[in-house]
């Protein structure tokens, strides 16, 4: 998610030592290699689709895995204290002398989700780079950052770094925390001090994502994504004007089909045809040559946010199955 600040520290402070003791009870066999194949990176799923630790997907009801259990009450309390509806959540480990390569989170799931980091095991030499800003997230602190910008992490020490990382659209309580946050490259507000969240016997309820991908994207959401991506184009690119015209026509056509069919199955073939036509026209207009201000390929973002998600995979699969039976 694009934020106005590169980094924002939220005004809460957790007991990293208690968290470290709880996660030490999880078997080493529960850790999994990073799906992108980054060397020295692995993760442990805490919240996943249907609570299945082996499901690395983004679509479906998010539920706690067996690792987020009553045996680890402070881990649960930490997530509850964020005050947000929780999506995919993991422990992420970066071994010594390793790094997370530079990238930006630009697919549909992360377009409207913040990534909350709570360092559990770390050391001052671990550096987090985002755009032109660098920060060290100290143990027990709570941070969000601009995942739309290019970012990377470097651990040049011998000890591993472990963060609790939660993806979330936010929530009312989290919004209040954000309004009281501080940016590392500016002086903190007068009297700013994070509230220590001490272990408690009270178990607060967690709220999990139930709906994260629409069957058919509404025209208002399509228009929002198209407008956002066009607004993120780097300046002075000759193909931009033609691409904007193509995108405007696509939004108009999508709205027309939606008005007639909504999410109804009767409209799925027309939505599918619109997406295919949109992709062909963008390719012909050389949209793949365009770059965004975050230096990411424009067309790949259109694919990862609109083309792959405006008509969800189950609808496409249902159409394919019907065609095969015909």
C-alpha positions in Angstrom: 0.0 0.0 0.0 1.2 3.5 -0.8 1.6 5.6 2.3 2.4 9.3 2.6 5.5 8.5 4.7 8.2 5.9 4.0 8.1 4.6 7.5 5.7 5.2 10.5 6.3 3.9 14.0 3.1 3.2 15.8 2.9 4.2 19.5 2.9 0.7 21.0 5.8 -1.3 22.4 5.8 -5.1 22.9 7.9 -7.4 25.1 10.2 -9.0 22.5 11.7 -11.4 25.0 8.3 -12.9 25.8 7.5 -13.2 22.1 10.9 -14.8 21.4 10.3 -17.4 24.1 6.8 -18.2 22.7 8.0 -18.7 19.1 10.9 -20.8 20.3 8.4 -23.5 21.2 7.4 -23.8 17.5 9.3 -26.7 15.9 12.0 -25.8 13.4 10.2 -28.0 10.8 7.3 -25.5 10.7 9.5 -22.9 9.0 9.2 -22.8 5.2 11.5 -21.4 2.4 10.5 -18.0 1.2 8.2 -18.4 -1.8 10.3 -16.0 -3.9 13.3 -18.2 -3.3 15.4 -15.4 -1.5 18.5 -17.0 -0.1 18.6 -16.9 3.7 14.8 -16.1 3.9 12.2 -18.3 5.4 8.8 -17.8 7.1 6.3 -19.5 9.5 2.6 -19.0 8.7 0.4 -17.7 11.6 -2.7 -16.7 9.6 -3.4 -18.2 6.2 -6.2 -19.2 3.9 -8.6 -21.4 5.9 -5.9 -21.7 8.6 -3.8 -24.0 6.4 -0.1 -23.4 6.9 0.7 -24.9 3.4 -1.7 -22.5 1.6 0.3 -19.4 0.5 -2.6 -17.9 -1.4 -4.3 -14.5 -1.0 -7.9 -15.5 -1.8 -10.2 -16.9 0.8 -11.1 -16.6 4.4 -8.0 -16.0 6.6 -7.9 -18.0 9.8 -5.2 -18.8 12.4 -2.9 -21.7 11.8 -2.2 -24.2 14.5 1.0 -22.2 15.4 -1.2 -19.2 16.6 -2.6 -21.1 19.5 -3.4 -20.9 23.2 0.2 -22.0 23.9 1.4 -18.6 22.7 -1.0 -16.1 24.4 1.3 -13.0 24.0 1.7 -13.5 20.3 -2.2 -13.5 20.1 -2.3 -10.4 22.4 0.3 -8.6 20.2 -1.9 -9.1 17.1 -5.0 -8.0 19.0 -3.3 -4.8 20.2 -2.8 -3.7 16.6 -6.6 -3.1 16.4 -7.0 -4.3 12.8 -8.7 -6.9 10.6 -6.0 -9.4 10.0 -5.0 -10.9 6.7 -2.1 -13.1 5.9 0.3 -13.1 8.9 3.7 -14.7 9.3 6.9 -14.8 11.2 9.6 -13.9 8.8 13.3 -14.8 9.4 16.3 -13.4 7.7 19.5 -15.3 8.4 22.8 -13.6 9.1 24.7 -12.2 6.1 21.5 -12.2 4.1 19.2 -9.7 2.6 15.7 -9.2 1.1 16.3 -8.1 -2.5 14.9 -4.8 -3.6 11.3 -5.0 -4.7 7.9 -3.3 -4.4 4.6 -5.0 -3.4 2.4 -4.3 -6.3 -0.2 -7.1 -6.7 -3.9 -6.8 -5.9 -3.7 -8.1 -2.3 -1.2 -5.5 -1.2 -2.7 -2.6 -3.1 -5.0 -1.8 -0.1 -3.1 -3.6 2.7 -0.5 -2.3 5.0 2.3 -4.5 6.3 2.8 -4.3 10.0 6.2 -5.3 11.4 7.0 -6.1 15.0 10.7 -7.1 15.4 11.2 -9.9 17.8 14.8 -10.9 17.3 17.1 -8.3 15.8 20.2 -6.2 16.2 21.1 -2.6 15.3 23.0 -3.5 12.2 19.8 -4.7 10.5 18.7 -2.0 8.1 15.4 -1.5 6.3 15.6 0.7 3.1 12.5 2.2 1.6 12.9 4.7 -1.2 15.4 7.2 -0.1 14.9 6.5 3.7 16.6 4.0 5.9 15.4 2.8 9.3 16.3 0.3 12.0 13.2 -1.3 13.6 14.2 -2.1 17.2 13.0 -5.2 19.1 9.4 -4.8 20.3 8.6 -1.8 18.2 5.7 -1.7 15.8 6.1 -0.2 12.2 4.3 0.2 8.9 6.0 1.4 5.7 5.3 2.3 2.1 5.3 -1.1 0.4 4.5 0.5 -2.9 8.0 2.0 -3.0 11.1 -0.1 -3.8 12.4 -1.5 -0.5 14.9 -4.0 0.8 16.4 -5.3 4.0 20.0 -6.1 4.9 21.2 -8.2 7.8 25.0 -8.0 7.7 25.4 -9.7 11.1 25.8 -13.4 11.9 22.6 -13.7 13.9 19.2 -14.1 12.4 16.5 -11.5 12.4 12.8 -12.5 13.1 9.9 -10.2 12.6 6.2 -10.7 13.1 4.6 -9.4 9.9 0.9 -8.9 9.5 -0.9 -7.8 6.3 -4.0 -5.7 7.0 -6.5 -3.3 5.5 -6.5 -1.6 9.0 -9.3 -0.9 11.4 -10.6 1.9 13.6 -8.2 1.3 16.5 -5.3 0.9 14.1 -6.2 4.2 12.5 -5.9 5.9 15.9 -2.5 4.4 16.3 -1.4 5.7 12.9 -2.6 9.2 13.7 -0.2 9.1 16.7 2.7 7.6 14.9 6.1 9.1 14.3 8.4 9.2 11.2 12.1 8.2 11.9 13.5 11.1 9.7 11.6 13.8 11.7 11.6 14.8 15.4 8.9 12.9 17.3 5.9 14.9 18.6 6.4 16.5 22.0 6.1 13.9 24.8 5.8 11.1 22.3 6.3 7.7 24.0 5.0 4.3 22.9 2.7 2.5 25.3 4.1 -0.7 26.7 1.8 -3.7 26.1 2.5 -6.1 28.9 1.4 -9.7 28.9 -2.2 -10.1 30.1 -4.3 -13.1 31.0 -7.3 -11.5 29.1 -7.7 -12.9 25.6 -9.1 -10.4 23.2 -10.9 -11.6 20.1 -9.1 -11.3 16.7 -10.9 -10.3 13.6 -9.9 -12.0 10.3 -10.5 -11.3 6.7 -13.5 -13.1 5.3 -13.7 -11.4 1.9 -10.5 -10.3 0.2 -11.3 -10.7 -3.6 -14.6 -9.9 -5.3 -16.2 -12.4 -7.7 -16.4 -9.5 -10.1 -14.7 -6.1 -9.5 -17.2 -3.3 -9.3 -16.8 -0.4 -11.8 -16.0 1.9 -8.9 -13.1 -0.3 -7.9 -11.9 -0.7 -11.5 -12.0 3.1 -11.9 -10.0 3.6 -8.6 -7.3 1.2 -9.7 -7.0 2.6 -13.2 -6.9 6.2 -12.0 -4.3 5.3 -9.4 -2.0 3.6 -11.9 -2.3 6.3 -14.4 -1.5 8.9 -11.7 1.6 6.9 -10.8 3.1 7.0 -14.3 6.5 8.6 -14.5 6.4 11.8 -16.6 7.3 12.4 -20.2 6.5 8.9 -21.7 5.1 9.1 -25.2 2.7 6.1 -24.9 1.0 7.5 -21.8 -1.7 9.4 -23.6 -2.9 6.5 -25.8 -2.8 4.2 -22.8 -4.9 6.6 -20.8 -7.5 6.7 -23.7 -7.6 2.9 -23.8 -8.0 2.6 -20.1 -10.9 5.2 -20.1 -12.8 3.2 -22.7 -12.3 0.0 -20.7 -13.7 1.6 -17.5 -16.7 2.9 -19.4 -17.4 -0.5 -21.0 -17.0 -2.4 -17.7 -19.5 0.0 -16.1 -22.0 -0.8 -18.8 -21.7 -4.6 -18.3 -21.9 -4.2 -14.5 -25.1 -2.2 -14.8 -26.7 -5.0 -16.8 -25.3 -8.0 -14.9 -23.5 -7.0 -11.7 -21.7 -10.1 -10.4 -24.2 -12.5 -12.1 -22.8 -15.4 -14.0 -24.6 -14.2 -17.1 -22.1 -11.4 -17.4 -18.9 -13.4 -16.8 -18.1 -14.1 -20.5 -18.5 -10.4 -21.3 -16.2 -9.3 -18.5 -13.7 -11.9 -19.6 -13.8 -10.6 -23.2 -13.3 -7.0 -22.0 -10.2 -8.0 -20.0 -8.7 -9.9 -23.0 -9.4 -6.9 -25.3 -8.0 -4.5 -22.7 -4.8 -6.5 -22.5 -4.4 -6.7 -26.3 -4.9 -3.0 -26.7 -2.5 -2.1 -24.0 0.1 -4.3 -25.5 -0.4 -2.8 -29.0 0.0 0.7 -27.5 3.3 -0.4 -25.9 2.1 -0.1 -22.4 4.8 -2.6 -21.4 7.4 0.2 -22.1 5.8 2.5 -19.5 7.3 2.9 -16.0 5.7 4.1 -12.8 7.4 6.6 -10.5 8.4 3.7 -8.2 10.4 2.3 -11.2 8.0 -0.7 -11.6 6.6 -1.8 -15.0 3.2 -0.3 -15.6 1.8 -3.2 -17.5 2.8 -5.7 -14.9 1.0 -3.7 -12.3 -2.1 -3.5 -14.5 -1.9 -7.3 -14.8 -1.3 -7.9 -11.0 -4.1 -5.5 -9.9 -6.8 -5.5 -12.6 -6.3 -8.2 -15.3 -5.8 -11.1 -12.9 -8.4 -10.0 -10.3 -11.2 -8.0 -12.0 -12.9 -11.4 -12.7 -11.8 -13.8 -10.0 -10.2 -17.2 -10.7 -13.3 -19.3 -9.7 -15.4 -17.5 -12.3 -12.8 -18.1 -15.0 -12.6 -21.8 -13.9 -16.3 -22.2 -14.0 -16.4 -20.8 -17.6 -13.6 -23.1 -18.7 -15.4 -26.1 -17.2 -18.6 -25.2 -19.0 -16.8 -24.8 -22.3 -15.1 -28.2 -21.8 -18.5 -29.8 -21.3 -20.1 -28.1 -24.3 
